[in-house]
Amino acid sequence: MKRHSISKVRTAYGISEYRLGNGLRVLYKKAAAAPVAAVCVTFHVGSRNEAPGHTGSTHILEHLLFKDSKKFNAKNGNAITDYLEWFGSYVNATTWLDRTNYFELVPRERIREALELEADRMRGSLFSEADLASEMTVVRNEYERGRNNPFELLDEAMMAEAFTTHPYRIPTIGTKEDIEGSTAQKLREFYDTFYWPNNATLSIIGDVSWREAEKYILKYFGPIPPSPHPIPKMEAIEPAQTARRAVSLEEPLGISIASLMYKVPEATHKDFAPLVVASMILGGGFSSRLQRALVDTGKAAEVSVAMPPLNDPGVLSVVAHLANGVPHASALAAMRTELKRLSGKAPAAQELRRAKDRIISTAAFQKDGVLREARALSEAIAAGDWTLDYRLEKEVGRVSAKDVMRVAKKYFVPAGETSGVLLDASFSPETA
């Protein structure tokens, strides 16, 4: 296929998928509810792709790609940081485990400018040592903020304990040593390794015709060559966990936390939908089981369950902000009791229906508006299948009470558990 060509792959869930000759995947959806368009470039590189000694590179590059590029720079009077904002656009970017994304919400008549900018910084970023130095203050501040966030501290410690080999064990922000050791040359090598059209997906959702979008995609992205080398694959496989693990921290942060973490499969696995339902039964709202067991009994001020959709096997986490004086062991025991109860007795029909309805409404809210939808799409892209969110309703609808009980029994087991406690330093330390 010629680099300047574009071919249609399929249409599903109202989204058309295309492929450029240089390997760039394009997802397009017409949405005319408002005169705006969302543009999102998802690079298939996140902290999971960082080699030892280079942790935090993806995040620092996210910052540096807002510096000058060949066409968009302060010298030309159209610096990336304010060029689109002059037109009333919203511009931002985020980095995570499996991906980095750059996105804009623009007036529909500015779609050309958004696509031109994203194409230019895909391969034309001009970041230097001076740019890195100017951003390091911001990056250090982000790192230090994390050191003062008790939930983040405990989560990082538990991930480092739960994973022994896989790079999910390293936080996206990176280690302090690697952040301080970053150089523009190292980051340029990382950029030249991963930032290519054949390692990216461009999403466009909004009040823009395909004919117009196609014209600008071919004009600005078409000339970019694919990578001259194969994109490196992350091949680390986490060994099976065979016994309980535990971590305990003590920090003077005025809060006590108890948490459990269990290994779960990747988002494209057949068991993921039943686990989504199980997690909603456990921690979805005021009627959930953990809410009744921990909050309603006065053990915790709040409790939550999280299971992010990831490209590789990840974790389901239960986190409780404990009430003053409540023993961590008591809270952890209550959590384990509810998890075990779900594996031993199928949920009632009404409870199952309530969990499914909440999942569907939450998913709809997360796609309410073109920018929200583009960002939700980016997470599915990163997890390995852009259709994940769109087929969620059908897959969740098929989940039975027996399916919920089956996955709870399979995954909520002592051998796959990592427990964590963060002790308020003003109280006496406890262990689970």
VOPAGU-2260 file (C-alpha; in pm, 1 decimal, decimal comma):
REM VOPAGU-2260
SITE   aa  ch    i         X         Y         Z
SITE  MET   A    0       0,0       0,0       0,0
SITE  LYS   A    1     132,3     344,4     -88,6
SITE  ARG   A    2     210,4     570,4     205,3
SITE  HIS   A    3     -25,8     844,2      87,5
SITE  SER   A    4    -316,9     602,2      45,9
SITE  ILE   A    5    -593,8     515,5     289,7
SITE  SER   A    6    -814,3     207,0     291,9
SITE  LYS   A    7   -1122,4     114,6     490,3
SITE  VAL   A    8   -1096,2    -179,4     727,8
SITE  ARG   A    9   -1447,1    -202,8     875,3
SITE  THR   A   10   -1735,9     -18,6    1036,8
SITE  ALA   A   11   -1864,0    -122,1    1377,6
SITE  TYR   A   12   -2068,4      51,0    1646,8
SITE  GLY   A   13   -2096,8     360,3    1429,9
SITE  ILE   A   14   -1719,9     396,7    1400,0
SITE  SER   A   15   -1531,0     348,9    1074,3
SITE  GLU   A   16   -1177,5     212,8    1089,9
SITE  TYR   A   17    -920,4     298,7     823,9
SITE  ARG   A   18    -551,9     228,3     765,9
SITE  LEU   A   19    -296,6     454,9     602,1
SITE  GLY   A   20     -15,1     318,1     392,1
SITE  ASN   A   21     233,2     415,9     662,9
SITE  GLY   A   22      51,3     200,6     918,6
SITE  LEU   A   23    -143,7     472,0    1100,6
SITE  ARG   A   24    -484,0     344,1    1212,9
SITE  VAL   A   25    -770,0     595,6    1194,0
SITE  LEU   A   26   -1103,9     572,8    1375,4
SITE  TYR   A   27   -1378,0     812,9    1264,2
SITE  LYS   A   28   -1728,7     880,3    1392,8
SITE  LYS   A   29   -1968,5    1148,2    1277,8
SITE  ALA   A   30   -2136,4    1316,6    1576,8
SITE  ALA   A   31   -2328,7    1635,2    1500,3
SITE  ALA   A   32   -2484,5    1714,4    1838,4
SITE  ALA   A   33   -2254,7    2017,4    1877,3
SITE  PRO   A   34   -2035,4    2214,0    1632,5
SITE  VAL   A   35   -1712,2    2067,0    1769,5
SITE  ALA   A   36   -1474,3    1779,4    1705,1
SITE  ALA   A   37   -1242,8    1574,6    1924,6
SITE  VAL   A   38    -904,5    1465,6    1792,3
SITE  CYS   A   39    -699,5    1210,0    1985,6
SITE  VAL   A   40    -369,6    1047,9    1892,7
SITE  THR   A   41    -303,8     735,3    2098,4
SITE  PHE   A   42      56,1     615,1    2089,0
SITE  HIS   A   43      93,8     247,9    2176,0
SITE  VAL   A   44     364,7     319,5    2429,0
SITE  GLY   A   45     331,0     364,2    2802,4
SITE  SER   A   46     533,2     294,3    3111,5
SITE  ARG   A   47     513,2     -81,6    3037,5
SITE  ASN   A   48     747,4     -18,1    2742,4
SITE  GLU   A   49    1023,0     148,8    2943,5
SITE  ALA   A   50    1349,6     -33,9    3000,3
SITE  PRO   A   51    1517,1     -34,1    3343,6
SITE  GLY   A   52    1701,2     293,1    3386,9
SITE  HIS   A   53    1454,5     474,4    3161,0
SITE  THR   A   54    1140,5     470,9    3376,6
SITE  GLY   A   55     934,1     786,5    3351,0
SITE  SER   A   56    1048,2     850,0    2992,2
SITE  THR   A   57     698,3     831,2    2845,5
SITE  HIS   A   58     565,9    1082,3    3094,3
SITE  ILE   A   59     852,4    1327,1    3046,0
SITE  LEU   A   60     811,7    1299,9    2668,5
SITE  GLU   A   61     444,6    1385,6    2711,4
SITE  HIS   A   62     560,5    1717,3    2858,0
SITE  LEU   A   63     826,6    1775,9    2594,1
SITE  LEU   A   64     589,6    1722,6    2302,7
SITE  PHE   A   65     424,2    2047,3    2407,0
SITE  LYS   A   66     748,8    2225,5    2331,5
SITE  ASP   A   67     841,6    2349,1    1983,5
SITE  SER   A   68     803,4    2137,2    1671,5
SITE  LYS   A   69     921,1    2213,7    1319,4
SITE  LYS   A   70     606,9    2400,1    1211,7
SITE  PHE   A   71     467,3    2499,8    1549,8
SITE  ASN   A   72     708,6    2700,2    1760,6
SITE  ALA   A   73     752,8    3028,3    1940,5
SITE  LYS   A   74     974,5    3168,3    1664,8
SITE  ASN   A   75     690,5    3131,5    1412,8
SITE  GLY   A   76     440,1    3278,3    1657,2
SITE  ASN   A   77     232,8    2959,0    1671,4
SITE  ALA   A   78     370,7    2774,4    1973,9
SITE  ILE   A   79     202,2    2443,0    2052,7
SITE  THR   A   80     111,3    2555,0    2404,6
SITE  ASP   A   81    -124,1    2828,2    2284,1
SITE  TYR   A   82    -181,6    2789,5    1910,3
SITE  LEU   A   83    -507,8    2594,7    1929,1
SITE  GLU   A   84    -618,7    2763,5    2249,6
SITE  TRP   A   85    -635,6    3091,3    2060,9
SITE  PHE   A   86    -919,4    2931,6    1864,5
SITE  GLY   A   87   -1110,2    2837,0    2179,7
SITE  SER   A   88    -984,0    2479,3    2187,0
SITE  TYR   A   89    -909,7    2253,3    2483,2
SITE  VAL   A   90    -571,9    2078,4    2451,7
SITE  ASN   A   91    -410,5    1821,7    2680,5
SITE  ALA   A   92    -233,9    1485,4    2705,6
SITE  THR   A   93    -200,5    1196,7    2950,7
SITE  THR   A   94      35,9     905,1    3005,7
SITE  TRP   A   95     -39,7     568,0    3159,5
SITE  LEU   A   96      68,2     206,3    3173,3
SITE  ASP   A   97     -20,4     101,3    2817,3
SITE  ARG   A   98     -39,3     427,3    2622,8
SITE  THR   A   99      19,2     798,0    2582,5
SITE  ASN   A  100    -252,7    1015,2    2428,8
SITE  TYR   A  101    -265,0    1371,1    2296,1
SITE  PHE   A  102    -606,7    1523,4    2242,1
SITE  GLU   A  103    -797,8    1836,3    2149,6
SITE  LEU   A  104   -1156,1    1953,1    2152,3
SITE  VAL   A  105   -1180,5    2208,7    1871,7
SITE  PRO   A  106   -1447,2    2409,2    1688,3
SITE  ARG   A  107   -1537,0    2200,5    1384,4
SITE  GLU   A  108   -1384,7    2457,4    1145,5
SITE  ARG   A  109   -1044,9    2408,1    1316,2
SITE  ILE   A  110   -1008,5    2037,6    1245,4
SITE  ARG   A  111    -734,7    2114,6     992,1
SITE  GLU   A  112    -522,4    2296,2    1249,3
SITE  ALA   A  113    -559,8    2016,6    1505,1
SITE  LEU   A  114    -457,4    1746,1    1257,2
SITE  GLU   A  115    -167,6    1952,4    1123,4
SITE  LEU   A  116     -34,3    2009,7    1474,5
SITE  GLU   A  117     -61,6    1644,0    1579,4
SITE  ALA   A  118     103,4    1525,7    1259,1
SITE  ASP   A  119     390,1    1771,4    1302,4
SITE  ARG   A  120     479,1    1672,4    1656,4
SITE  MET   A  121     447,0    1300,1    1577,3
SITE  ARG   A  122     791,1    1316,6    1412,6
SITE  GLY   A  123     890,4    1685,1    1421,7
SITE  SER   A  124     932,0    1760,6    1790,0
SITE  LEU   A  125    1239,8    1977,1    1859,0
SITE  PHE   A  126    1284,3    1932,7    2233,2
SITE  SER   A  127    1629,4    2012,5    2371,1
SITE  GLU   A  128    1824,4    1999,5    2698,2
SITE  ALA   A  129    1694,5    2350,0    2773,6
SITE  ASP   A  130    1336,4    2232,6    2722,2
SITE  LEU   A  131    1397,0    1933,0    2945,4
SITE  ALA   A  132    1543,7    2153,5    3217,2
SITE  SER   A  133    1241,2    2383,2    3205,4
SITE  GLU   A  134    1000,4    2089,4    3242,4
SITE  MET   A  135    1192,3    1905,3    3512,2
SITE  THR   A  136    1056,7    2139,3    3779,5
SITE  VAL   A  137     703,0    2045,1    3677,7
SITE  VAL   A  138     784,1    1673,4    3662,9
SITE  ARG   A  139     956,7    1681,6    4003,0
SITE  ASN   A  140     656,6    1859,8    4152,1
SITE  GLU   A  141     425,7    1589,2    4014,2
SITE  TYR   A  142     650,8    1323,6    4163,4
SITE  GLU   A  143     656,7    1495,6    4504,8
SITE  ARG   A  144     277,6    1539,9    4503,6
SITE  GLY   A  145     252,2    1165,8    4466,1
SITE  ARG   A  146     471,6    1118,5    4774,3
SITE  ASN   A  147     210,5    1313,6    4971,9
SITE  ASN   A  148     -87,8    1120,4    4838,2
SITE  PRO   A  149    -152,7     828,8    5075,9
SITE  PHE   A  150    -366,7     632,7    4829,2
SITE  GLU   A  151    -105,6     667,9    4556,0
SITE  LEU   A  152     176,3     569,4    4791,5
SITE  LEU   A  153       0,7     252,7    4901,5
SITE  ASP   A  154    -107,4     158,6    4549,7
SITE  GLU   A  155     249,4     193,8    4419,9
SITE  ALA   A  156     386,7     -17,3    4704,1
SITE  MET   A  157     126,5    -286,4    4645,1
SITE  MET   A  158     184,0    -295,3    4268,0
SITE  ALA   A  159     558,4    -331,4    4331,9
SITE  GLU   A  160     483,1    -624,6    4560,7
SITE  ALA   A  161     214,1    -787,2    4345,2
SITE  PHE   A  162     429,3    -781,1    4029,0
SITE  THR   A  163     780,5    -920,3    4043,7
SITE  THR   A  164     873,9    -907,8    3672,7
SITE  HIS   A  165     618,9    -718,0    3467,2
SITE  PRO   A  166     679,8    -340,3    3429,6
SITE  TYR   A  167     333,8    -266,9    3569,7
SITE  ARG   A  168     523,9    -281,4    3899,7
SITE  ILE   A  169     683,3      57,0    3821,4
SITE  PRO   A  170     460,8     366,8    3848,3
SITE  THR   A  171     406,9     573,2    3534,1
SITE  ILE   A  172     581,5     872,2    3691,9
SITE  GLY   A  173     899,3     662,0    3709,8
SITE  THR   A  174    1155,9     628,2    3985,5
SITE  LYS   A  175    1323,4     935,4    4129,8
SITE  GLU   A  176    1666,2     813,7    4016,3
SITE  ASP   A  177    1555,2     764,2    3655,9
SITE  ILE   A  178    1371,9    1095,8    3645,7
SITE  GLU   A  179    1680,4    1278,3    3770,1
SITE  GLY   A  180    1896,2    1086,1    3521,9
SITE  SER   A  181    1690,4    1182,4    3216,0
SITE  THR   A  182    1868,8    1353,6    2929,1
SITE  ALA   A  183    1740,8    1496,7    2603,9
SITE  GLN   A  184    1952,5    1241,1    2416,3
SITE  LYS   A  185    1797,4     944,5    2602,9
SITE  LEU   A  186    1449,3    1084,1    2544,9
SITE  ARG   A  187    1522,2    1146,7    2176,8
SITE  GLU   A  188    1621,6     781,2    2140,4
SITE  PHE   A  189    1295,5     678,1    2308,9
SITE  TYR   A  190    1098,0     913,2    2083,2
SITE  ASP   A  191    1271,0     776,6    1773,5
SITE  THR   A  192    1192,3     422,5    1886,2
SITE  PHE   A  193     818,1     451,5    1950,6
SITE  TYR   A  194     669,4     770,3    1804,0
SITE  TRP   A  195     576,2     661,7    1452,1
SITE  PRO   A  196     248,8     636,1    1262,3
SITE  ASN   A  197     260,0     256,4    1262,0
SITE  ASN   A  198     259,9     268,1    1643,1
SITE  ALA   A  199     -34,3     506,7    1677,1
SITE  THR   A  200    -410,2     537,2    1635,1
SITE  LEU   A  201    -577,9     863,1    1534,4
SITE  SER   A  202    -938,8     907,4    1651,2
SITE  ILE   A  203   -1173,9    1177,1    1521,3
SITE  ILE   A  204   -1523,7    1213,4    1665,7
SITE  GLY   A  205   -1745,2    1511,6    1595,1
SITE  ASP   A  206   -1925,4    1736,6    1352,6
SITE  VAL   A  207   -1681,5    1681,7    1066,0
SITE  SER   A  208   -1747,8    1492,7     743,3
SITE  TRP   A  209   -1528,8    1198,1     650,1
SITE  ARG   A  210   -1446,7    1367,3     321,8
SITE  GLU   A  211   -1297,7    1667,1     501,8
SITE  ALA   A  212   -1118,9    1456,2     764,5
SITE  GLU   A  213    -972,7    1225,0     500,1
SITE  LYS   A  214    -835,0    1520,5     303,4
SITE  TYR   A  215    -639,3    1654,7     599,2
SITE  ILE   A  216    -532,7    1312,4     726,5
SITE  LEU   A  217    -374,7    1232,6     390,3
SITE  LYS   A  218    -221,5    1578,2     361,6
SITE  TYR   A  219     -57,5    1588,5     702,8
SITE  PHE   A  220     -12,6    1228,3     818,5
SITE  GLY   A  221      26,3    1063,9     478,9
SITE  PRO   A  222     381,0    1194,3     412,7
SITE  ILE   A  223     516,1    1062,0     744,4
SITE  PRO   A  224     714,6     741,9     687,7
SITE  PRO   A  225     663,0     433,2     902,1
SITE  SER   A  226     934,3     341,7    1150,1
SITE  PRO   A  227    1254,9     223,4     981,3
SITE  HIS   A  228    1274,8     -55,1    1240,2
SITE  PRO   A  229    1027,9    -295,5    1404,5
SITE  ILE   A  230     857,1    -140,8    1706,9
SITE  PRO   A  231     999,5    -322,0    2012,4
SITE  LYS   A  232     756,6    -555,5    2185,3
SITE  MET   A  233     727,7    -574,1    2562,7
SITE  GLU   A  234     774,6    -945,2    2626,1
SITE  ALA   A  235     799,2    -970,5    3005,3
SITE  ILE   A  236     553,9   -1225,1    3143,6
SITE  GLU   A  237     461,0   -1210,6    3509,3
SITE  PRO   A  238     510,7   -1547,0    3683,5
SITE  ALA   A  239     203,2   -1695,4    3846,7
SITE  GLN   A  240     159,9   -1580,0    4205,7
SITE  THR   A  241     144,0   -1876,0    4441,7
SITE  ALA   A  242     110,8   -1722,1    4787,0
SITE  ARG   A  243     -25,8   -1420,8    4969,4
SITE  ARG   A  244     189,0   -1108,8    4972,4
SITE  ALA   A  245     165,0    -808,8    5202,4
SITE  VAL   A  246     302,1    -457,7    5243,5
SITE  SER   A  247     275,1    -210,7    5530,3
SITE  LEU   A  248     360,5     158,8    5530,2
SITE  GLU   A  249     362,9     414,1    5808,6
SITE  GLU   A  250     324,4     779,7    5711,7
SITE  PRO   A  251     220,3    1091,2    5907,7
SITE  LEU   A  252     -53,9    1175,1    5656,8
SITE  GLY   A  253    -353,2    1175,5    5889,2
SITE  ILE   A  254    -523,0     880,2    5723,7
SITE  SER   A  255    -535,5     502,6    5756,4
SITE  ILE   A  256    -599,1     277,0    5456,6
SITE  ALA   A  257    -654,2     -96,2    5414,0
SITE  SER   A  258    -646,7    -256,2    5071,4
SITE  LEU   A  259    -660,4    -590,2    4894,0
SITE  MET   A  260    -535,9    -654,1    4542,3
SITE  TYR   A  261    -605,5    -962,3    4329,4
SITE  LYS   A  262    -458,3   -1069,8    3996,4
SITE  VAL   A  263    -708,1   -1060,5    3708,7
SITE  PRO   A  264    -676,7   -1120,5    3332,4
SITE  GLU   A  265    -629,7    -866,9    3054,7
SITE  ALA   A  266    -928,0    -665,4    2930,3
SITE  THR   A  267    -974,6    -876,8    2617,2
SITE  HIS   A  268   -1008,5   -1200,0    2819,9
SITE  LYS   A  269   -1347,6   -1374,1    2831,7
SITE  ASP   A  270   -1354,7   -1349,8    3211,0
SITE  PHE   A  271   -1318,7    -971,4    3216,9
SITE  ALA   A  272   -1689,5    -890,9    3171,0
SITE  PRO   A  273   -1799,0   -1122,9    3455,6
SITE  LEU   A  274   -1530,5    -961,6    3673,1
SITE  VAL   A  275   -1665,2    -615,8    3587,6
SITE  VAL   A  276   -2005,2    -730,8    3714,1
SITE  ALA   A  277   -1848,0    -886,5    4023,8
SITE  SER   A  278   -1661,2    -565,4    4104,0
SITE  MET   A  279   -1981,4    -362,1    4070,3
SITE  ILE   A  280   -2167,4    -596,6    4305,7
SITE  LEU   A  281   -1885,0    -557,7    4555,4
SITE  GLY   A  282   -1819,9    -185,3    4534,8
SITE  GLY   A  283   -2069,4      -9,8    4309,0
SITE  GLY   A  284   -2253,8     253,1    4508,9
SITE  PHE   A  285   -2439,4     271,3    4838,6
SITE  SER   A  286   -2613,5     -63,0    4794,9
SITE  SER   A  287   -2294,4    -258,4    4726,3
SITE  ARG   A  288   -2177,6    -536,6    4953,0
SITE  LEU   A  289   -1854,9    -371,5    5068,2
SITE  GLN   A  290   -2038,9     -46,3    5138,6
SITE  ARG   A  291   -2274,7    -233,4    5370,8
SITE  ALA   A  292   -1996,6    -436,7    5531,3
SITE  LEU   A  293   -1750,1    -153,2    5591,3
SITE  VAL   A  294   -1910,6     191,1    5566,7
SITE  ASP   A  295   -2253,0     113,0    5709,0
SITE  THR   A  296   -2088,8     -64,2    6005,3
SITE  GLY   A  297   -1861,7     232,3    6081,5
SITE  LYS   A  298   -1537,1      57,6    5990,7
SITE  ALA   A  299   -1460,2     284,2    5694,4
SITE  ALA   A  300   -1539,6     634,8    5575,0
SITE  GLU   A  301   -1545,2     511,0    5216,7
SITE  VAL   A  302   -1464,3     202,1    5013,4
SITE  SER   A  303   -1404,7     150,7    4641,5
SITE  VAL   A  304   -1326,9    -123,8    4392,4
SITE  ALA   A  305   -1117,7     -59,5    4080,2
SITE  MET   A  306   -1022,3    -286,7    3791,8
SITE  PRO   A  307    -869,5     -87,6    3505,4
SITE  PRO   A  308    -881,7    -249,8    3159,6
SITE  LEU   A  309    -520,9    -328,2    3070,9
SITE  ASN   A  310    -333,5    -479,6    2779,2
SITE  ASP   A  311    -175,7    -745,4    2999,9
SITE  PRO   A  312    -307,3    -924,4    3309,6
SITE  GLY   A  313    -365,1    -667,3    3582,2
SITE  VAL   A  314    -533,8    -633,5    3918,9
SITE  LEU   A  315    -863,5    -571,3    4092,6
SITE  SER   A  316    -819,0    -348,2    4398,9
SITE  VAL   A  317   -1039,4    -296,4    4703,2
SITE  VAL   A  318    -948,1      18,1    4897,4
SITE  ALA   A  319   -1096,8     136,9    5226,1
SITE  HIS   A  320   -1035,5     470,8    5400,5
SITE  LEU   A  321   -1068,8     356,7    5758,3
SITE  ALA   A  322   -1250,3     532,3    6038,1
SITE  ASN   A  323   -1029,7     647,9    6325,5
SITE  GLY   A  324    -916,3     368,4    6551,4
SITE  VAL   A  325   -1047,5      83,0    6338,1
SITE  PRO   A  326    -792,1    -200,9    6323,7
SITE  HIS   A  327    -664,4    -276,0    5976,9
SITE  ALA   A  328    -694,5    -648,0    6040,6
SITE  SER   A  329   -1065,9    -608,5    6109,3
SITE  ALA   A  330   -1122,8    -418,6    5783,7
SITE  LEU   A  331    -921,5    -666,8    5577,9
SITE  ALA   A  332   -1113,3    -956,5    5734,4
SITE  ALA   A  333   -1444,0    -792,6    5639,8
SITE  MET   A  334   -1323,6    -746,2    5280,8
SITE  ARG   A  335   -1214,4   -1108,9    5252,6
SITE  THR   A  336   -1545,3   -1226,5    5393,8
SITE  GLU   A  337   -1742,0   -1042,9    5123,6
SITE  LEU   A  338   -1512,9   -1165,1    4845,6
SITE  LYS   A  339   -1544,1   -1522,4    4967,2
SITE  ARG   A  340   -1920,4   -1490,9    5004,8
SITE  LEU   A  341   -1950,2   -1388,8    4640,2
SITE  SER   A  342   -1762,1   -1701,8    4533,1
SITE  GLY   A  343   -1973,7   -1929,8    4750,2
SITE  LYS   A  344   -2324,7   -1808,0    4670,7
SITE  ALA   A  345   -2458,3   -1663,2    4346,4
SITE  PRO   A  346   -2598,0   -1308,3    4363,4
SITE  ALA   A  347   -2975,1   -1270,2    4357,4
SITE  ALA   A  348   -3141,7   -1168,3    4030,7
SITE  GLN   A  349   -3223,2    -817,0    4155,9
SITE  GLU   A  350   -2864,6    -755,8    4272,7
SITE  LEU   A  351   -2726,4    -880,7    3942,4
SITE  ARG   A  352   -2965,0    -659,9    3744,6
SITE  ARG   A  353   -2877,4    -354,3    3953,3
SITE  ALA   A  354   -2504,3    -408,4    3895,7
SITE  LYS   A  355   -2551,0    -448,3    3520,1
SITE  ASP   A  356   -2765,3    -135,5    3495,1
SITE  ARG   A  357   -2503,8      63,6    3683,6
SITE  ILE   A  358   -2226,1     -61,1    3454,2
SITE  ILE   A  359   -2416,8      39,9    3142,3
SITE  SER   A  360   -2509,9     382,6    3277,5
SITE  THR   A  361   -2152,2     447,6    3389,8
SITE  ALA   A  362   -2019,4     349,9    3048,0
SITE  ALA   A  363   -2270,0     581,1    2880,4
SITE  PHE   A  364   -2169,0     870,0    3103,8
SITE  GLN   A  365   -1801,6     811,3    3021,5
SITE  LYS   A  366   -1885,8     858,0    2652,1
SITE  ASP   A  367   -2117,5    1157,5    2702,2
SITE  GLY   A  368   -1969,9    1414,8    2463,2
SITE  VAL   A  369   -1721,6    1375,9    2179,7
SITE  LEU   A  370   -1411,0    1437,2    2391,0
SITE  ARG   A  371   -1520,7    1192,5    2660,4
SITE  GLU   A  372   -1593,3     935,2    2392,2
SITE  ALA   A  373   -1257,3     988,8    2222,6
SITE  ARG   A  374   -1075,7     946,2    2551,8
SITE  ALA   A  375   -1275,7     634,5    2643,3
SITE  LEU   A  376   -1192,9     500,0    2298,3
SITE  SER   A  377    -823,6     567,1    2364,7
SITE  GLU   A  378    -834,9     347,2    2677,1
SITE  ALA   A  379    -990,4      62,3    2479,4
SITE  ILE   A  380    -727,8     105,7    2207,0
SITE  ALA   A  381    -454,7      80,8    2469,0
SITE  ALA   A  382    -612,8    -230,4    2620,0
SITE  GLY   A  383    -589,4    -405,9    2284,0
SITE  ASP   A  384    -930,7    -371,3    2116,0
SITE  TRP   A  385   -1100,9     -42,1    2035,7
SITE  THR   A  386   -1444,2    -210,0    2037,0
SITE  LEU   A  387   -1419,8    -305,5    2407,8
SITE  ASP   A  388   -1640,1     -28,9    2545,1
SITE  TYR   A  389   -1894,1     -58,0    2266,2
SITE  ARG   A  390   -1952,1    -428,9    2309,4
SITE  LEU   A  391   -1952,8    -404,3    2687,3
SITE  GLU   A  392   -2331,6    -377,7    2710,4
SITE  LYS   A  393   -2385,8    -701,1    2517,3
SITE  GLU   A  394   -2112,9    -889,8    2705,2
SITE  VAL   A  395   -2229,2    -769,4    3045,2
SITE  GLY   A  396   -2586,1    -857,6    2948,7
SITE  ARG   A  397   -2481,1   -1218,2    2893,1
SITE  VAL   A  398   -2315,2   -1252,8    3235,3
SITE  SER   A  399   -2506,6   -1490,1    3460,8
SITE  ALA   A  400   -2507,3   -1519,7    3838,2
SITE  LYS   A  401   -2311,5   -1842,6    3799,3
SITE  ASP   A  402   -2050,0   -1659,1    3589,0
SITE  VAL   A  403   -2001,1   -1406,6    3869,9
SITE  MET   A  404   -1962,7   -1681,5    4126,7
SITE  ARG   A  405   -1722,5   -1869,4    3896,9
SITE  VAL   A  406   -1481,7   -1578,1    3842,7
SITE  ALA   A  407   -1494,4   -1479,5    4208,9
SITE  LYS   A  408   -1398,3   -1834,4    4303,3
SITE  LYS   A  409   -1124,2   -1840,2    4038,3
SITE  TYR   A  410    -957,0   -1504,0    4102,7
SITE  PHE   A  411   -1036,5   -1393,8    4460,0
SITE  VAL   A  412    -808,5   -1652,6    4613,9
SITE  PRO   A  413    -535,4   -1626,7    4880,0
SITE  ALA   A  414    -264,5   -1728,2    4630,9
SITE  GLY   A  415    -344,4   -1427,7    4411,9
SITE  GLU   A  416    -380,9   -1173,4    4692,1
SITE  THR   A  417    -161,8    -881,5    4792,7
SITE  SER   A  418    -272,9    -695,0    5102,6
SITE  GLY   A  419    -163,6    -347,4    5195,1
SITE  VAL   A  420    -203,5    -113,7    5489,4
SITE  LEU   A  421    -102,8     244,9    5532,2
SITE  LEU   A  422     -79,0     336,2    5897,0
SITE  ASP   A  423    -126,6     686,8    6021,9
SITE  ALA   A  424     197,7     755,2    6209,3
SITE  SER   A  425       0,8     906,2    6498,5
SITE  PHE   A  426    -139,9     560,8    6575,0
SITE  SER   A  427      38,5     244,5    6680,2
SITE  PRO   A  428     147,2      29,4    6383,6
SITE  GLU   A  429     -52,1    -283,1    6306,7
SITE  THR   A  430      -0,9    -565,8    6067,4
SITE  ALA   A  431    -263,6    -756,2    5873,2
